[in-house]
Amino acid sequence: MMSVIDRLISFESFGSVWYWIFLGLAWSSRTHWTIGIPFDAIMRADRRGGEWEADIDRLAIAASRRFALIAGKVAAVLTLFVTFFLAALATAALYLGNELSQAMLAIALPMIVAEVGDIRLAQRIHHQQIRGYELRRAIVWRRFLNQATGLSSLILATLFATFQFLDRVGYFDFW
């Protein structure tokens, strides 16, 4: 019984089905909500127009103001914190070969890249006053880029998992 519990809570992340479920759910949620606007609302506005388009515009204005407020107040501190966190995580993952750090890096680094893209889009919406069809196209394009970033996260996690497996079976011992 203890071995089942040990395997569920194991720090061998890539061997756990929970890690892969979390990775899929994290990116599914991340790509559905671009700057806080759900993708189904964008598609509904494209199909139905009218009030749905106005709702998307209002949501985008509110989200862009929120991002502008946050970026104006805490951008420098947040950038320093995130940079330190990524540097520590990358050191533990790449230099020390810690599997949990590799698993976290495979999620955190692409997630931060996607978030920076969302922040840049929100700033563009705020400063250029993008509305209507152009706004929806910009959000859909950002969603596509977030999906590509999510794919890179999956590829990075798979590469880390492959190297961990090869190291466990002794593949690198003769090098």
N, CA, C and O of each residue as an XYZ file, in Angstrom:
700
protein
N       0.821     -1.202      0.000
C       0.000      0.000      0.000
C       0.859      1.257      0.000
O       0.533      2.237     -0.670
N       1.931      1.230      0.734
C       2.790      2.393      0.813
C       3.434      2.708     -0.537
O       3.654      3.878     -0.853
N       3.738      1.694     -1.332
C       4.373      1.947     -2.620
C       3.416      2.669     -3.579
O       3.862      3.464     -4.406
N       2.123      2.405     -3.479
C       1.149      3.102     -4.323
C       1.113      4.578     -3.947
O       1.100      5.444     -4.823
N       1.097      4.865     -2.661
C       1.104      6.256     -2.199
C       2.417      6.933     -2.582
O       2.420      8.087     -3.011
N       3.519      6.227     -2.430
C       4.815      6.783     -2.812
C       4.850      7.124     -4.302
O       5.412      8.147     -4.695
N       4.263      6.285     -5.109
C       4.270      6.531     -6.551
C       3.364      7.704     -6.929
O       3.663      8.431     -7.877
N       2.259      7.899     -6.199
C       1.367      9.021     -6.489
C       1.986     10.360     -6.100
O       1.741     11.373     -6.755
N       2.787     10.365     -5.035
C       3.383     11.603     -4.537
C       4.840     11.734     -4.975
O       5.513     12.682     -4.570
N       5.326     10.835     -5.768
C       6.724     10.766     -6.157
C       7.201     12.066     -6.803
O       6.453     12.737     -7.514
N       8.454     12.402     -6.540
C       9.056     13.566     -7.174
C       9.634     13.221     -8.544
O      10.208     14.082     -9.211
N       9.485     11.969     -8.964
C       9.863     11.593    -10.316
C       8.718     12.021    -11.227
O       7.856     11.217    -11.583
N       8.723     13.262    -11.584
C       7.582     13.911    -12.224
C       7.197     13.301    -13.556
O       6.013     13.100    -13.825
N       8.169     13.006    -14.384
C       7.864     12.571    -15.743
C       7.268     11.172    -15.784
O       6.638     10.800    -16.774
N       7.455     10.398    -14.738
C       6.876      9.070    -14.671
C       5.463      9.067    -14.121
O       4.810      8.024    -14.085
N       4.991     10.220    -13.695
C       3.672     10.325    -13.096
C       2.649     10.784    -14.127
O       2.867     11.758    -14.846
N       1.546     10.078    -14.187
C       0.476     10.466    -15.098
C      -0.107     11.822    -14.677
O      -0.622     12.555    -15.521
N      -0.032     12.164    -13.380
C      -0.577     13.434    -12.888
C       0.156     14.634    -13.473
O      -0.444     15.680    -13.722
N       1.451     14.474    -13.688
C       2.216     15.575    -14.288
C       1.702     15.857    -15.697
O       1.483     17.012    -16.063
N       1.513     14.813    -16.475
C       1.083     14.989    -17.858
C      -0.352     15.502    -17.927
O      -0.686     16.292    -18.809
N      -1.197     15.061    -17.008
C      -2.564     15.595    -16.941
C      -2.523     17.080    -16.588
O      -3.217     17.890    -17.202
N      -1.706     17.432    -15.597
C      -1.584     18.839    -15.213
C      -1.059     19.679    -16.375
O      -1.563     20.774    -16.624
N      -0.054     19.176    -17.086
C       0.510     19.907    -18.222
C      -0.556     20.166    -19.284
O      -0.665     21.279    -19.799
N      -1.339     19.145    -19.609
C      -2.398     19.316    -20.600
C      -3.482     20.270    -20.143
O      -3.926     21.120    -20.915
N      -3.912     20.140    -18.897
C      -4.956     21.028    -18.385
C      -4.472     22.473    -18.263
O      -5.224     23.407    -18.542
N      -3.233     22.655    -17.853
C      -2.683     24.010    -17.712
C      -2.676     24.728    -19.056
O      -3.068     25.891    -19.151
N      -2.227     24.024    -20.095
C      -2.169     24.676    -21.404
C      -3.540     24.786    -22.059
O      -3.787     25.718    -22.824
N      -4.417     23.860    -21.773
C      -5.777     23.971    -22.290
C      -6.455     25.218    -21.733
O      -7.086     25.977    -22.468
N      -6.317     25.414    -20.442
C      -6.895     26.597    -19.807
C      -6.197     27.868    -20.279
O      -6.848     28.880    -20.540
N      -4.877     27.813    -20.388
C      -4.089     28.991    -20.776
C      -4.444     29.471    -22.168
O      -4.506     30.676    -22.414
N      -4.680     28.536    -23.087
C      -4.989     28.948    -24.453
C      -6.463     29.307    -24.645
O      -6.812     29.992    -25.606
N      -7.320     28.854    -23.746
C      -8.736     29.219    -23.862
C      -8.963     30.669    -23.438
O      -9.785     31.367    -24.031
N      -8.242     31.119    -22.422
C      -8.401     32.476    -21.896
C      -7.213     33.319    -22.335
O      -6.131     33.218    -21.756
N      -7.406     34.152    -23.355
C      -6.353     35.052    -23.821
C      -6.684     36.440    -23.317
O      -7.762     36.959    -23.605
N      -5.795     37.039    -22.584
C      -5.945     38.302    -21.845
C      -7.248     38.358    -21.052
O      -7.815     39.434    -20.859
N      -7.710     37.230    -20.606
C      -8.909     37.165    -19.790
C     -10.204     37.044    -20.567
O     -11.288     37.120    -19.988
N     -10.100     36.856    -21.882
C     -11.288     36.745    -22.718
C     -11.392     35.301    -23.209
O     -10.459     34.797    -23.833
N     -12.515     34.628    -22.937
C     -12.641     33.232    -23.374
C     -12.787     33.136    -24.892
O     -13.435     33.967    -25.528
N     -12.168     32.105    -25.448
C     -12.162     31.927    -26.900
C     -13.563     31.729    -27.466
O     -13.858     32.205    -28.562
N     -14.426     31.035    -26.738
C     -15.784     30.811    -27.263
C     -16.540     32.135    -27.420
O     -17.396     32.254    -28.297
N     -16.235     33.122    -26.583
C     -16.879     34.429    -26.724
C     -16.407     35.138    -27.995
O     -17.185     35.832    -28.650
N     -15.141     34.962    -28.336
C     -14.612     35.545    -29.579
C     -15.324     34.930    -30.785
O     -15.734     35.643    -31.701
N     -15.465     33.624    -30.778
C     -16.126     32.941    -31.895
C     -17.606     33.332    -31.984
O     -18.146     33.489    -33.079
N     -18.245     33.485    -30.844
C     -19.649     33.897    -30.830
C     -19.797     35.314    -31.382
O     -20.748     35.603    -32.108
N     -18.860     36.194    -31.040
C     -18.907     37.566    -31.561
C     -18.699     37.579    -33.074
O     -19.311     38.380    -33.778
N     -17.832     36.690    -33.575
C     -17.630     36.607    -35.023
C     -18.878     36.121    -35.739
O     -19.205     36.607    -36.822
N     -19.579     35.160    -35.137
C     -20.774     34.589    -35.780
C     -21.997     35.491    -35.653
O     -22.744     35.675    -36.614
N     -22.196     36.047    -34.470
C     -23.449     36.764    -34.210
C     -23.344     38.276    -34.322
O     -24.332     38.944    -34.627
N     -22.143     38.831    -34.078
C     -21.949     40.276    -34.181
C     -22.729     41.051    -33.133
O     -23.052     40.524    -32.069
N     -23.027     42.299    -33.440
C     -23.859     43.143    -32.594
C     -23.370     43.284    -31.171
O     -22.240     43.706    -30.923
N     -24.235     42.927    -30.242
C     -23.945     43.077    -28.814
C     -22.767     42.203    -28.379
O     -22.024     42.565    -27.466
N     -22.601     41.057    -29.032
C     -21.468     40.179    -28.683
C     -20.147     40.870    -28.996
O     -19.197     40.764    -28.220
N     -20.072     41.579    -30.125
C     -18.854     42.327    -30.466
C     -18.590     43.419    -29.440
O     -17.448     43.628    -29.028
N     -19.638     44.110    -29.029
C     -19.489     45.160    -28.022
C     -19.015     44.578    -26.690
O     -18.212     45.195    -25.991
N     -19.514     43.390    -26.341
C     -19.070     42.737    -25.105
C     -17.585     42.419    -25.149
O     -16.875     42.628    -24.166
N     -17.110     41.913    -26.288
C     -15.681     41.602    -26.434
C     -14.860     42.881    -26.319
O     -13.819     42.897    -25.663
N     -15.324     43.942    -26.950
C     -14.615     45.225    -26.849
C     -14.528     45.687    -25.393
O     -13.471     46.130    -24.945
N     -15.636     45.586    -24.655
C     -15.631     46.005    -23.247
C     -14.699     45.135    -22.406
O     -13.959     45.639    -21.562
N     -14.743     43.829    -22.646
C     -13.848     42.927    -21.909
C     -12.384     43.246    -22.204
O     -11.549     43.251    -21.299
N     -12.079     43.511    -23.472
C     -10.697     43.819    -23.858
C     -10.234     45.144    -23.263
O      -9.084     45.265    -22.840
N     -11.111     46.125    -23.227
C     -10.752     47.416    -22.622
C     -10.470     47.233    -21.141
O      -9.482     47.757    -20.627
N     -11.329     46.493    -20.451
C     -11.127     46.262    -19.017
C      -9.834     45.485    -18.768
O      -9.072     45.825    -17.863
N      -9.585     44.448    -19.562
C      -8.365     43.644    -19.384
C      -7.125     44.470    -19.679
O      -6.133     44.371    -18.957
N      -7.164     45.281    -20.726
C      -5.984     46.070    -21.079
C      -5.705     47.144    -20.023
O      -4.544     47.431    -19.730
N      -6.745     47.735    -19.454
C      -6.542     48.691    -18.355
C      -5.926     48.011    -17.141
O      -5.032     48.558    -16.494
N      -6.411     46.816    -16.842
C      -5.889     46.056    -15.707
C      -4.412     45.734    -15.903
O      -3.604     45.928    -14.995
N      -4.061     45.240    -17.093
C      -2.662     44.929    -17.379
C      -1.804     46.197    -17.328
O      -0.689     46.165    -16.809
N      -2.315     47.317    -17.865
C      -1.566     48.578    -17.855
C      -1.332     49.055    -16.425
O      -0.251     49.549    -16.105
N      -2.340     48.911    -15.565
C      -2.202     49.305    -14.168
C      -1.154     48.452    -13.465
O      -0.287     48.973    -12.763
N      -1.238     47.139    -13.657
C      -0.277     46.236    -13.022
C       1.127     46.485    -13.554
O       2.088     46.539    -12.787
N       1.243     46.636    -14.880
C       2.558     46.858    -15.487
C       3.168     48.167    -15.017
O       4.384     48.262    -14.852
N       2.340     49.167    -14.801
C       2.855     50.456    -14.347
C       3.333     50.452    -12.916
O       4.255     51.193    -12.574
N       2.733     49.641    -12.073
C       3.054     49.672    -10.648
C       4.130     48.675    -10.230
O       5.008     49.010     -9.434
N       4.070     47.467    -10.753
C       4.952     46.418    -10.226
C       5.806     45.735    -11.294
O       6.366     44.670    -11.034
N       5.916     46.309    -12.464
C       6.610     45.632    -13.559
C       8.061     45.326    -13.214
O       8.524     44.211    -13.453
N       8.781     46.282    -12.664
C      10.203     46.073    -12.372
C      10.409     45.002    -11.302
O      11.257     44.123    -11.452
N       9.637     45.079    -10.233
C       9.770     44.099     -9.149
C       9.369     42.715     -9.626
O      10.043     41.729     -9.327
N       8.278     42.640    -10.362
C       7.814     41.354    -10.875
C       8.823     40.755    -11.852
O       9.066     39.549    -11.831
N       9.411     41.588    -12.704
C      10.435     41.116    -13.647
C      11.638     40.561    -12.909
O      12.158     39.509    -13.281
N      12.088     41.249    -11.869
C      13.224     40.760    -11.081
C      12.908     39.431    -10.398
O      13.730     38.514    -10.405
N      11.722     39.332     -9.813
C      11.327     38.103     -9.128
C      11.245     36.933    -10.100
O      11.768     35.853     -9.824
N      10.590     37.147    -11.235
C      10.424     36.079    -12.226
C      11.773     35.666    -12.801
O      12.021     34.477    -13.005
N      12.642     36.630    -13.064
C      13.980     36.320    -13.578
C      14.781     35.496    -12.584
O      15.435     34.524    -12.963
N      14.732     35.877    -11.317
C      15.430     35.113    -10.283
C      14.869     33.702    -10.188
O      15.624     32.732    -10.124
N      13.541     33.586    -10.178
C      12.892     32.287    -10.092
C      13.297     31.390    -11.261
O      13.635     30.224    -11.059
N      13.266     31.928    -12.482
C      13.642     31.135    -13.651
C      15.113     30.757    -13.637
O      15.470     29.647    -14.033
N      15.973     31.667    -13.185
C      17.403     31.358    -13.120
C      17.670     30.244    -12.112
O      18.453     29.335    -12.387
N      17.028     30.308    -10.953
C      17.203     29.260     -9.940
C      16.648     27.929    -10.441
O      17.262     26.879    -10.248
N      15.507     27.980    -11.072
C      14.888     26.764    -11.599
C      15.738     26.164    -12.719
O      15.939     24.950    -12.756
N      16.233     26.990    -13.621
C      17.072     26.503    -14.721
C      18.384     25.927    -14.200
O      18.883     24.938    -14.737
N      18.938     26.532    -13.171
C      20.170     26.006    -12.579
C      19.940     24.624    -11.984
O      20.721     23.701    -12.213
N      18.865     24.490    -11.222
C      18.558     23.185    -10.619
C      18.205     22.157    -11.686
O      18.525     20.977    -11.541
N      17.553     22.593    -12.750
C      17.118     21.656    -13.790
C      18.265     21.228    -14.694
O      18.438     20.039    -14.959
N      19.045     22.186    -15.167
C      20.054     21.881    -16.170
C      21.404     21.513    -15.566
O      22.051     20.573    -16.027
N      21.827     22.230    -14.561
C      23.140     21.969    -13.980
C      23.104     20.800    -13.002
O      23.973     19.930    -13.039
N      22.099     20.780    -12.128
C      22.006     19.720    -11.128
C      21.255     18.498    -11.630
O      21.383     17.418    -11.053
N      20.477     18.646    -12.688
C      19.731     17.532    -13.259
C      18.556     17.077    -12.414
O      18.135     15.925    -12.513
N      18.020     17.960    -11.587
C      16.891     17.634    -10.720
C      15.627     17.482    -11.558
O      15.245     18.398    -12.287
N      14.976     16.319    -11.452
C      13.819     16.025    -12.299
C      12.626     16.921    -11.983
O      11.938     17.370    -12.900
N      12.370     17.189    -10.716
C      11.253     18.065    -10.365
C      11.476     19.469    -10.926
O      10.538     20.098    -11.414
N      12.699     19.955    -10.858
C      13.011     21.278    -11.419
C      12.865     21.277    -12.934
O      12.402     22.260    -13.512
N      13.253     20.189    -13.577
C      13.079     20.099    -15.019
C      11.587     20.130    -15.381
O      11.182     20.793    -16.335
N      10.788     19.407    -14.608
C       9.349     19.376    -14.861
C       8.729     20.760    -14.656
O       7.890     21.192    -15.446
N       9.140     21.439    -13.610
C       8.617     22.791    -13.360
C       9.089     23.775    -14.426
O       8.324     24.638    -14.857
N      10.341     23.651    -14.851
C      10.875     24.536    -15.890
C      10.145     24.335    -17.217
O       9.889     25.297    -17.942
N       9.813     23.083    -17.530
C       9.108     22.783    -18.777
C       7.713     23.409    -18.805
O       7.154     23.636    -19.878
N       7.162     23.684    -17.644
C       5.861     24.364    -17.583
C       6.049     25.875    -17.423
O       5.418     26.656    -18.135
N       6.912     26.287    -16.496
C       7.023     27.702    -16.119
C       7.592     28.577    -17.234
O       7.055     29.652    -17.502
N       8.655     28.142    -17.879
C       9.289     28.990    -18.892
C       8.345     29.308    -20.051
O       8.172     30.484    -20.373
N       7.726     28.312    -20.693
C       6.779     28.656    -21.762
C       5.544     29.418    -21.254
O       5.000     30.257    -21.973
N       5.099     29.133    -20.024
C       3.955     29.853    -19.460
C       4.289     31.348    -19.326
O       3.454     32.205    -19.618
N       5.491     31.642    -18.890
C       5.907     33.042    -18.729
C       6.035     33.705    -20.098
O       5.666     34.868    -20.259
N       6.551     32.980    -21.080
C       6.634     33.520    -22.444
C       5.227     33.860    -22.954
O       5.023     34.922    -23.542
N       4.275     32.978    -22.735
C       2.893     33.236    -23.165
C       2.303     34.435    -22.424
O       1.588     35.242    -23.017
N       2.597     34.551    -21.140
C       2.075     35.679    -20.358
C       2.663     37.002    -20.840
O       1.954     38.007    -20.906
N       3.939     37.012    -21.173
C       4.556     38.232    -21.706
C       3.882     38.626    -23.020
O       3.648     39.809    -23.267
N       3.569     37.642    -23.859
C       2.841     37.935    -25.099
C       1.474     38.522    -24.832
O       1.048     39.444    -25.527
N       0.776     38.000    -23.828
C      -0.531     38.551    -23.461
C      -0.405     39.982    -22.944
O      -1.231     40.836    -23.266
N       0.613     40.237    -22.156
C       0.830     41.597    -21.634
C       1.102     42.565    -22.777
O       0.573     43.677    -22.793
N       1.920     42.148    -23.725
C       2.216     43.013    -24.879
C       0.950     43.282    -25.698
O       0.739     44.402    -26.161
N       0.106     42.257    -25.877
C      -1.149     42.456    -26.602
C      -2.052     43.424    -25.836
O      -2.660     44.311    -26.436
N      -2.141     43.261    -24.539
C      -2.980     44.161    -23.736
C      -2.481     45.605    -23.820
O      -3.282     46.537    -23.898
N      -1.173     45.785    -23.804
C      -0.625     47.141    -23.938
C      -0.934     47.719    -25.313
O      -1.241     48.904    -25.438
N      -0.852     46.887    -26.338
C      -1.185     47.339    -27.688
C      -2.660     47.734    -27.778
O      -2.995     48.757    -28.375
N      -3.531     46.929    -27.189
C      -4.968     47.256    -27.181
C      -5.197     48.567    -26.449
O      -5.985     49.402    -26.892
N      -4.511     48.746    -25.332
C      -4.684     49.947    -24.510
C      -4.178     51.201    -25.228
O      -4.852     52.230    -25.230
N      -2.998     51.115    -25.832
C      -2.395     52.314    -26.428
C      -2.941     52.629    -27.822
O      -3.091     53.799    -28.173
N      -3.240     51.599    -28.618
C      -3.705     51.834    -29.986
C      -5.224     51.836    -30.103
O      -5.764     52.069    -31.184
N      -5.921     51.575    -28.988
C      -7.388     51.569    -28.979
C      -7.960     50.638    -30.059
O      -8.849     51.018    -30.820
N      -7.428     49.413    -30.104
C      -7.898     48.432    -31.081
C      -9.297     47.965    -30.681
O      -9.548     47.659    -29.516
N     -10.200     47.913    -31.655
C     -11.583     47.509    -31.392
C     -12.106     46.665    -32.546
O     -11.478     46.591    -33.602
N     -13.253     46.029    -32.342
C     -13.983     45.327    -33.394
C     -13.238     44.134    -33.967
O     -12.617     43.349    -33.251
N     -13.326     44.028    -35.296
C     -12.760     42.887    -36.003
C     -11.249     42.794    -35.786
O     -10.720     41.706    -35.561
N     -10.564     43.918    -35.854
C      -9.105     43.922    -35.667
C      -8.733     43.409    -34.273
O      -7.744     42.690    -34.131
N      -9.489     43.757    -33.269
C      -9.261     43.279    -31.908
C      -9.422     41.765    -31.841
O      -8.576     41.071    -31.276
N     -10.493     41.261    -32.409
C     -10.730     39.813    -32.363
C      -9.653     39.049    -33.119
O      -9.240     37.977    -32.676
N      -9.190     39.571    -34.246
C      -8.113     38.914    -34.994
C      -6.817     38.920    -34.186
O      -6.083     37.932    -34.197
N      -6.526     40.014    -33.487
C      -5.318     40.086    -32.659
C      -5.380     39.067    -31.520
O      -4.376     38.432    -31.199
N      -6.543     38.912    -30.918
C      -6.702     37.944    -29.820
C      -6.582     36.514    -30.346
O      -5.951     35.670    -29.711
N      -7.184     36.241    -31.500
C      -7.086     34.898    -32.082
C      -5.637     34.588    -32.456
O      -5.177     33.464    -32.255
N      -4.915     35.572    -32.998
C      -3.500     35.362    -33.338
C      -2.685     35.100    -32.072
O      -1.820     34.225    -32.058
N      -2.962     35.856    -31.013
C      -2.254     35.643    -29.745
C      -2.560     34.252    -29.197
O      -1.682     33.595    -28.639
N      -3.796     33.808    -29.354
C      -4.162     32.459    -28.906
C      -3.377     31.414    -29.685
O      -2.890     30.444    -29.105
N      -3.250     31.604    -30.993
C      -2.462     30.670    -31.802
C      -1.013     30.633    -31.314
O      -0.432     29.556    -31.188
N      -0.431     31.791    -31.040
C       0.946     31.835    -30.542
C       1.053     31.159    -29.171
O       2.046     30.492    -28.883
N       0.035     31.331    -28.332
C       0.025     30.643    -27.035
C      -0.054     29.127    -27.222
O       0.574     28.377    -26.474
N      -0.819     28.678    -28.212
C      -0.892     27.245    -28.485
C       0.462     26.715    -28.961
O       0.875     25.623    -28.572
N       1.146     27.484    -29.795
C       2.480     27.079    -30.248
C       3.457     27.032    -29.073
O       4.311     26.147    -29.002
N       3.327     27.976    -28.166
C       4.162     27.985    -26.971
C       3.849     26.775    -26.099
O       4.757     26.172    -25.526
N       2.572     26.418    -25.993
C       2.173     25.224    -25.252
C       2.747     23.960    -25.871
O       3.147     23.042    -25.156
N       2.787     23.910    -27.188
C       3.402     22.768    -27.866
C       4.893     22.695    -27.544
O       5.435     21.609    -27.339
N       5.548     23.848    -27.502
C       6.968     23.844    -27.130
C       7.151     23.369    -25.694
O       8.151     22.725    -25.380
N       6.200     23.678    -24.823
C       6.247     23.192    -23.445
C       6.166     21.677    -23.407
O       6.903     21.024    -22.668
N       5.272     21.125    -24.203
C       5.123     19.672    -24.274
C       6.383     19.021    -24.836
O       6.824     17.988    -24.333
N       6.956     19.609    -25.862
C       8.188     19.074    -26.451
C       9.331     19.150    -25.451
O      10.097     18.195    -25.321
N       9.460     20.267    -24.740
C      10.511     20.414    -23.727
C      10.357     19.380    -22.625
O      11.339     18.767    -22.206
N       9.133     19.180    -22.153
C       8.892     18.179    -21.111
C       9.215     16.774    -21.625
O       9.774     15.957    -20.892
N       8.868     16.495    -22.869
C       9.163     15.184    -23.447
C      10.664     14.963    -23.586
O      11.154     13.860    -23.343
N      11.394     16.004    -23.975
C      12.860     15.878    -24.065
C      13.472     15.628    -22.688
O      14.318     14.747    -22.532
N      13.048     16.394    -21.702
C      13.548     16.165    -20.339
C      13.229     14.740    -19.877
O      14.075     14.067    -19.289
N      12.001     14.289    -20.148
C      11.601     12.937    -19.736
C      12.443     11.878    -20.437
O      12.841     10.886    -19.825
N      12.711     12.091    -21.712
C      13.535     11.139    -22.464
C      14.941     11.061    -21.894
O      15.478      9.967    -21.717
N      15.547     12.214    -21.604
C      16.896     12.213    -21.038
C      16.920     11.599    -19.645
O      17.880     10.917    -19.286
N      15.879     11.834    -18.860
C      15.803     11.210    -17.534
C      15.719      9.694    -17.666
O      16.390      8.969    -16.931
N      14.907      9.214    -18.588
C      14.772      7.770    -18.797
C      16.090      7.168    -19.264
O      16.518      6.133    -18.754
N      16.734      7.812    -20.233
C      17.998      7.289    -20.741
C      19.079      7.287    -19.663
O      19.930      6.398    -19.632
N      19.043      8.277    -18.787
C      19.999      8.320    -17.682
C      19.718      7.196    -16.685
O      20.651      6.593    -16.155
N      18.445      6.912    -16.428
C      18.082      5.842    -15.484
C      18.490      4.458    -15.973
O      18.899      3.613    -15.177
N      18.383      4.227    -17.267
C      18.729      2.906    -17.791
C      20.218      2.780    -18.073
O      20.682      1.727    -18.511
N      20.972      3.853    -17.823
C      22.421      3.784    -17.973
C      22.933      4.059    -19.370
O      24.065      3.691    -19.683
N      22.151      4.685    -20.212
C      22.566      4.949    -21.575
C      23.793      5.859    -21.633
O      24.654      5.687    -22.495
N      23.872      6.815    -20.727
C      24.967      7.785    -20.752
C      26.202      7.319    -19.990
O      27.197      8.042    -19.933
N      26.155      6.130    -19.405
C      27.271      5.647    -18.579
C      28.542      5.415    -19.379
O      29.638      5.604    -18.852
N      28.425      5.016    -20.622
C      29.638      4.723    -21.379
C      30.226      5.938    -22.068
O      31.303      5.836    -22.657
N      29.579      7.058    -22.020
C      30.119      8.281    -22.624
C      31.168      8.807    -21.753
O      31.767      9.837    -22.062
